[in-house]
Amino acid sequence: MIERRQEITTALRDVIVERYRQINDEHFSATHDDEHTDCSLAVASAYYATFDTHTRVITHESDDAWPWDEKWLKITTHRQNCVKAAALLIAEIERLDRRPEAE
């Protein structure tokens, strides 16, 4: 339990900004995200979170783990990849929360 009011961290702020960028700049609306019933938002999140920017390879077995066209893969720094991963995971959680059975 938090005993005193905590400030929003830079990390949390950056994830929120990235999520809004996905919605406003990339036009990935709730309707768009709801079409990803194949867990591809979560898969893309995991891909970004596990991409090794030093060796430019993914840290898991499959070379074809990225769920979408490669034009959507925008690898940068490890930190920024983690920000994208967190924002994509939020998109997946929001999608799950909108499902009727989530009620």
C-alpha positions in Angstrom: 0.0 0.0 0.0 1.3 3.5 -0.9 1.4 5.6 2.2 1.9 8.9 0.5 0.9 10.3 -2.9 3.5 9.3 -5.5 4.4 11.3 -8.5 3.9 9.8 -12.0 7.2 8.5 -13.1 8.9 9.4 -16.4 8.4 5.8 -17.4 4.7 5.8 -16.8 4.3 9.2 -18.5 6.2 7.9 -21.5 4.0 4.8 -21.8 0.8 7.0 -21.6 2.2 9.3 -24.3 3.0 6.4 -26.5 -0.4 4.9 -26.1 -2.0 8.2 -27.1 0.4 8.5 -30.0 -0.7 5.1 -31.2 -4.4 6.2 -31.0 -4.0 9.7 -32.4 -1.1 9.6 -34.8 -1.4 6.0 -36.0 -5.2 6.0 -35.8 -5.3 2.7 -34.0 -8.7 3.2 -32.5 -10.6 0.9 -30.2 -12.5 -0.4 -33.2 -9.2 -1.2 -34.9 -7.8 -2.9 -31.8 -10.9 -4.9 -31.2 -10.2 -6.7 -34.5 -7.0 -8.2 -33.1 -8.7 -11.2 -31.5 -5.6 -13.3 -32.2 -3.6 -11.8 -29.3 -1.4 -10.1 -31.8 -1.3 -6.9 -29.7 0.2 -9.0 -26.8 2.5 -10.8 -29.1 3.8 -7.5 -30.6 4.3 -6.3 -27.0 6.4 -9.3 -26.1 8.4 -9.0 -29.3 9.3 -5.3 -28.5 10.1 -6.1 -24.9 12.4 -9.0 -25.8 14.2 -7.5 -28.8 18.0 -7.2 -28.2 19.0 -3.8 -29.6 22.7 -4.6 -29.2 22.7 -7.6 -31.4 19.7 -6.6 -33.5 18.1 -10.0 -33.0 15.1 -11.2 -31.0 15.8 -13.1 -27.9 13.4 -15.9 -28.5 13.4 -18.9 -30.8 11.3 -17.8 -33.8 12.4 -15.4 -36.4 8.9 -14.9 -37.5 7.4 -13.9 -34.1 6.5 -10.4 -35.3 2.7 -10.7 -35.9 2.3 -8.0 -38.6 3.9 -6.6 -41.7 7.5 -5.5 -41.0 6.6 -1.9 -42.0 5.0 -1.7 -38.5 8.1 -2.9 -36.7 10.0 0.2 -35.5 12.9 -0.9 -33.4 14.8 1.9 -31.6 16.5 1.8 -28.2 15.8 -0.9 -25.6 14.0 1.6 -23.4 11.8 3.0 -26.2 11.0 -0.6 -27.3 9.9 -1.3 -23.7 7.7 1.8 -23.8 6.1 0.6 -27.0 5.7 -2.9 -25.5 3.9 -1.5 -22.4 1.6 0.7 -24.6 0.7 -2.3 -26.8 0.0 -4.4 -23.7 -2.3 -1.6 -22.5 -4.1 -1.7 -25.9 -4.6 -5.5 -25.4 -5.9 -5.0 -21.9 -8.3 -2.3 -23.1 -9.5 -4.7 -25.9 -10.1 -7.4 -23.4 -12.0 -5.0 -21.1 -14.3 -4.0 -23.9 -15.4 -7.6 -24.6 -18.9 -8.4 -23.3 -17.7 -11.3 -21.3 -15.4 -9.0 -19.4 -18.4 -7.6 -17.6 
